[in-house]
Amino acid sequence: MSLVLCYITAHDHKEATTLAQKLLSEKLAACVNMMPNMISMYMWDGAIADEHETLMIVKTKQELVPELMARVKQLTTYEVPCVLVVPVLDAYKPYADWLLTNVK
């Protein structure tokens, strides 16, 4: 099975919605879950940043990850976007089949 979850953070809900719409319409993703107002703390330029972001969980297949990452880099406002790929070890077969029919 080549399914993966991509953990992506967006600057805000508007940016996440734009990203989701592009990834879905370009068939780079079958489904995007968005959780707005996540609080992120991280090191940036030698200081601790404390920001509200929108977390995206993007469901796709491994083969599309390079294209998906390139598209996120084009569309995000972040200098260094967070895109982490998590392999799916198993999935409910009807759902996996649906997902695979809704991506390139």
PyMOL commands that set and color helices and strands:
alter all, ss='L'
color gray80, all
select helices_A, chain A and resi 13-25+62-75+93-101
alter helices_A, ss='H'
color red, helices_A
select strands_A, chain A and resi 3-10+31-44+47-61+83-87
alter strands_A, ss='S'
color yellow, strands_A
deselect
rebuild
show_as cartoon
